[in-house]
Amino acid sequence: MKAVFFVVIAWFSLTGAAFKRVAPVDVAIVTTSGTIVVRLDAAKAPRTARNFLRYVASGAYNGSSFYRNVTRANEPQAPFEVIQGGLGAQSHAAMLAPLALEPTTVTGLHNVGGSIAMARTADPDSATTEFFLDIGDARYLDAGGPLGPGYAAFGHVVRGMDVVLKIHRAPTQVEQLTPPIRIVRMRRISALR
């Protein structure tokens, strides 16, 4: 029995097959309303986090905006509230190929208050640059619910939820923020402890 244990340990050591901890990544979203820091869960949602970080690193989000706001006031029948940002109607020259959905049933992450998730079209594998931040419990957007495959949550707000709520309270016309809240820049930062 001891020999088998040592063989297994030696195999993990030599092959590097031991589970490696993937560190979370923090991103500062600097807006004209203040700074929001999101922590991306690269261990549970690696493809989605990597996609988002590629746009951050390229500077694609610099000068973009939060432009959509779903609230109980403007969409009383909506079972969720979010603020949505990204490139929107801006040039999509920086777009990478659409992202295959990492469903919440696989990642174990959920659309709850402060979560960051990818927006998409009706095609579950169509996410590119658009993302949203959940206001309150939005598990309605999780996989397996009424929306089928759902929306990929891939992190959460660790600082600046007051800024998220300030944007959520900003004036809207239907679901459009008027005016949109400018994202001055996004940048990767050291993980907050």
C-alpha positions as CSV (number, residue, x, y, z in Angstrom):
1,M,0.0,0.0,0.0
2,K,2.8,2.4,0.9
3,A,4.6,1.6,-2.4
4,V,1.5,2.5,-4.4
5,F,1.1,5.8,-2.5
6,F,4.8,6.7,-3.2
7,V,4.5,5.8,-6.9
8,V,1.4,8.0,-7.2
9,I,3.2,10.9,-5.4
10,A,6.3,10.4,-7.6
11,W,4.2,10.4,-10.8
12,F,2.4,13.7,-9.8
13,S,5.8,15.3,-9.0
14,L,7.6,14.1,-12.2
15,T,4.8,14.8,-14.6
16,G,3.5,18.0,-13.2
17,A,0.1,16.5,-13.1
18,A,-0.6,17.7,-9.6
19,F,-3.4,20.2,-9.4
20,K,-2.0,23.7,-9.9
21,R,-3.7,26.6,-8.3
22,V,-4.8,29.2,-10.9
23,A,-4.7,32.6,-9.2
24,P,-7.6,34.9,-9.6
25,V,-7.0,38.0,-11.7
26,D,-8.2,41.5,-10.7
27,V,-9.2,44.1,-13.3
28,A,-9.9,47.8,-12.5
29,I,-12.7,49.3,-14.6
30,V,-12.1,53.0,-14.3
31,T,-15.3,54.9,-15.2
32,T,-16.4,58.5,-15.1
33,S,-18.5,57.5,-12.1
34,G,-15.7,55.8,-10.1
35,T,-13.6,52.6,-10.2
36,I,-15.0,49.1,-10.0
37,V,-12.6,46.2,-9.4
38,V,-13.7,42.7,-10.6
39,R,-11.9,39.5,-9.7
40,L,-12.0,37.0,-12.5
41,D,-12.1,33.3,-11.6
42,A,-9.6,32.0,-14.2
43,A,-9.7,28.6,-12.4
44,K,-13.4,27.9,-12.9
45,A,-14.0,29.9,-16.1
46,P,-10.7,29.9,-17.9
47,R,-11.9,30.5,-21.4
48,T,-14.2,33.3,-20.5
49,A,-11.6,35.0,-18.2
50,R,-8.9,34.6,-20.9
51,N,-11.2,36.2,-23.5
52,F,-12.0,39.2,-21.3
53,L,-8.3,39.6,-20.4
54,R,-7.3,39.7,-24.1
55,Y,-9.7,42.6,-24.7
56,V,-8.4,44.3,-21.5
57,A,-4.7,43.8,-22.6
58,S,-5.4,45.1,-26.1
59,G,-7.0,48.3,-24.8
60,A,-10.2,47.6,-26.6
61,Y,-12.4,48.6,-23.6
62,N,-10.6,52.0,-23.1
63,G,-13.0,54.7,-24.1
64,S,-16.0,52.3,-24.3
65,S,-19.0,52.5,-21.9
66,F,-21.7,51.1,-19.7
67,Y,-24.7,51.8,-22.0
68,R,-27.5,49.5,-20.9
69,N,-29.3,49.4,-17.6
70,V,-32.1,46.9,-16.8
71,T,-34.0,48.1,-13.7
72,R,-37.3,47.3,-12.1
73,A,-38.4,50.8,-13.1
74,N,-37.7,50.4,-16.8
75,E,-38.4,46.7,-17.2
76,P,-40.9,45.8,-14.4
77,Q,-41.4,42.2,-15.8
78,A,-37.6,41.5,-15.9
79,P,-36.6,38.8,-13.3
80,F,-33.1,40.4,-13.0
81,E,-31.3,43.7,-12.9
82,V,-28.0,44.4,-14.6
83,I,-25.7,47.1,-16.0
84,Q,-24.1,46.2,-19.4
85,G,-20.9,47.5,-20.9
86,G,-18.5,46.9,-23.7
87,L,-17.9,48.2,-27.2
88,G,-21.6,48.4,-28.0
89,A,-22.2,50.1,-31.3
90,Q,-18.5,51.1,-31.5
91,S,-16.2,49.7,-34.2
92,H,-15.8,45.9,-33.6
93,A,-12.4,45.8,-35.4
94,A,-10.9,44.6,-32.1
95,M,-13.2,41.6,-31.8
96,L,-11.8,38.1,-31.4
97,A,-13.8,35.1,-32.5
98,P,-17.0,34.5,-30.6
99,L,-16.5,32.6,-27.3
100,A,-17.9,29.1,-26.6
101,L,-20.1,29.3,-23.6
102,E,-18.8,28.1,-20.2
103,P,-22.2,27.3,-18.6
104,T,-22.7,27.9,-14.9
105,T,-23.6,24.2,-14.5
106,V,-20.0,23.4,-15.4
107,T,-18.1,26.3,-13.7
108,G,-20.1,26.3,-10.5
109,L,-20.3,30.1,-10.7
110,H,-23.6,31.9,-10.6
111,N,-25.3,35.1,-11.6
112,V,-25.7,36.7,-8.2
113,G,-25.2,40.2,-6.9
114,G,-21.9,41.6,-8.1
115,S,-21.1,38.9,-10.6
116,I,-19.6,39.7,-14.0
117,A,-20.9,37.7,-16.9
118,M,-20.7,37.7,-20.7
119,A,-23.6,39.1,-22.7
120,R,-24.4,37.3,-26.0
121,T,-27.0,36.9,-28.7
122,A,-29.5,34.1,-28.9
123,D,-26.6,31.9,-29.9
124,P,-25.0,30.6,-26.7
125,D,-21.6,30.6,-28.3
126,S,-21.7,34.2,-29.5
127,A,-20.1,36.2,-26.6
128,T,-17.4,38.6,-27.7
129,T,-16.9,42.0,-26.1
130,E,-20.1,42.7,-24.2
131,F,-20.4,42.0,-20.5
132,F,-22.7,42.8,-17.6
133,L,-22.6,43.2,-13.8
134,D,-25.5,41.6,-11.9
135,I,-27.5,43.7,-9.4
136,G,-28.8,41.3,-6.8
137,D,-29.7,37.7,-7.4
138,A,-29.9,37.0,-11.1
139,R,-29.8,33.1,-11.1
140,Y,-32.6,33.3,-13.7
141,L,-29.6,33.9,-16.1
142,D,-27.8,30.7,-15.0
143,A,-27.7,27.6,-17.2
144,G,-30.6,25.1,-16.8
145,G,-33.1,27.8,-16.0
146,P,-35.8,29.3,-18.3
147,L,-33.1,30.7,-20.6
148,G,-31.6,27.2,-21.3
149,P,-27.8,27.5,-21.6
150,G,-27.8,30.8,-19.6
151,Y,-25.0,33.4,-19.4
152,A,-21.4,32.7,-18.4
153,A,-20.5,34.2,-15.0
154,F,-16.8,34.4,-14.6
155,G,-16.0,36.6,-11.6
156,H,-17.4,39.1,-9.1
157,V,-17.0,42.7,-7.9
158,V,-14.5,42.9,-5.0
159,R,-14.4,46.7,-4.8
160,G,-16.7,49.5,-6.1
161,M,-20.1,48.0,-5.7
162,D,-21.2,51.5,-4.7
163,V,-20.1,52.6,-8.2
164,V,-22.1,49.8,-9.8
165,L,-25.2,50.9,-7.9
166,K,-24.5,54.6,-8.8
167,I,-24.5,53.6,-12.5
168,H,-27.6,51.5,-11.9
169,R,-29.4,54.6,-10.5
170,A,-28.3,56.8,-13.5
171,P,-30.9,58.2,-15.8
172,T,-32.2,55.8,-18.6
173,Q,-34.4,56.0,-21.5
174,V,-36.0,52.5,-21.8
175,E,-32.9,50.4,-21.1
176,Q,-30.3,52.9,-22.5
177,L,-28.2,54.9,-20.0
178,T,-28.6,58.6,-21.0
179,P,-25.8,59.5,-21.3
180,P,-23.8,56.3,-21.3
181,I,-21.2,56.0,-18.5
182,R,-17.8,56.1,-20.0
183,I,-15.2,53.4,-19.3
184,V,-12.0,55.5,-19.2
185,R,-9.8,52.4,-19.1
186,M,-9.5,48.9,-17.9
187,R,-6.3,47.4,-16.6
188,R,-5.2,44.3,-14.9
189,I,-4.0,44.9,-11.4
190,S,-2.5,42.8,-8.6
191,A,-5.1,40.8,-6.8
192,L,-6.5,42.5,-3.8
193,R,-6.1,40.6,-0.5
